[in-house]
């Protein structure tokens, strides 16, 4: 078994800094090739709200938007902590990207092809796999066959076959924590890198050796190492804050539930006493005073006697 490893910087930090440099696009190209099973050439990093070179204080999510040689727009996103409505947000993100890149009145054939890759450092969903893929496809309800479209190629003036997956956004969800370190493909080598920030000596995926050289922890400049250490420290603090808030919230919710349960028990007991008093013909004002029930609650208790 190969045990020799090269320690690397975390991929989210690399996305925030090193991989925005055109000289390092080959690392992104290797990473994307493992997903798409084709050669990918990154043309540019596109302007987006998240593509900021400066480090902000939000470490839960880091992403980058790139355009490849096929004019596809590819979102690579790293999510470090659980987020409510995550599926809805990545749908919104892909949809917004499509809308923002189609000018008013422009032919719909210019709709951008979007690919969304989410790298998740928390258990997402209930199934056991560590990589999930989704895309809209039209299939016959009876034949079960995929619908094939015909579209005129504006350059060749010939009709060509088209499939819905060539138009609709594609989504990849990687559950890093569920990966069991069993290497069976090029993609597994990249996921191992994502999980451990390390590279085994026998990895052979496209450009992964380049990633080992350019993301190596020991080859960082003093300034880069300081930025990286600050990033890791701030990330650890944020993780602690989020975990503390989550724990406190659970404890508060449990305590509130217990209090509500106790209060409900007391209320039911008071109603039982009130029903007995009403059955004996005691004055309503006296019952309200002795049980602490409101007149409305007392009236409801009296109806149960009837």
VENWOUR-V272101 format. One line per field, one symbol per residue. phi: phi as a letter, one per 30 degrees, with the letter a starting at -180 (. if undefined). A space follows every 50 residues. Layout:
# VENWOUR-V272101
phi = ???
This chain:
# VENWOUR-V272101
phi = .dcdbcdbddddddddbddddedcddddddddddddhadbcddacddaed dcdddccccdbbbbcbccdcidccccbccdbebdiddddddddddddddd ccdeideddceddcbccccccadcicdcdcbbbbadbcbddcdidddccb bdddddicdbdbceddcddcbbcccedddciccbadddddddeddchabd dcdbeeidddddddcdddcddedddddddddddddddddddddddddddd ddddddddddddddddddddddddddddddiddddddeddcidddddddd dddddd
